Amino acid sequence: MFQTATIDHTNKAEFYRELAQQLEALLTGESDMIANAANTSALMFQMMPELNWAGFYLLKSEGELVLGPFQGKPACVRIPVGKGVCGTAVERKSSVLVEDVHAFPGHIACDAASRSELVVPLIHEGRVIGVIDLDSPVPSRFNAEDQAGIEKLAAIFIAASF
């Protein structure tokens, strides 16, 4: 049985190194994408401070993301590619870090308490298949270290699931 271990949050590089190790251990031997997305979102939500939402949106058609496994309040179900932070990350095929969601043109507010957001695309064989989406009620919660750390988690998720 997998058990999380508490990680010190004061050193982000070390935090993400240890979180990546825990995710690899959690996903070892499982290749089901939905099961892996559920466990990945649960681990992020449990271990990362100051989050109010952690989860996945999956690209179900060329133009639309659909809600996948997540932790937090109920969320928007469908997001068009190119709209909001998640749709923008898909369109750009790159991570989008937003310090203040109220300043992001076209932000889709699923939870009015969210103030900052980090979205990392999931890329498999050159194609975006979805995104990891993190929301926080704290402005400027995410920085470049968080982005690099979540990009590493995304790579672990993709490697385990495909």
C-alpha angles and dihedrals in degrees: 000000000000117000125186119230121215113256126204109243098199096087107048096192091054092042092056092043090056093041089053090052090051092048092050090051092047095051098040111125096009121103102169106117096209094049090047092048090050093051093042092053091046092051093048093047093048098044105035117079124228099021125137095179136022124172155096138286114195126209103238096169135011092269108032142062118208126203114265133180114327147154121230138044121343110285144206108285103208130033122182116230108259094028126103124349095300095048091046092054089053093047092049095038087224140095120276120207115191119189094187117022091196088065094050110100110239096008111173109222109210091159118027089208092066114105105165134027142191121196123185121188120231107226122190121177091345095308127107108236097175144309142262108231125197124184129188133189087218119088113237091010092146129059138169092284090056090048092052091046094051091044087057090050089050090054091050090049092050093046092051096044102047 
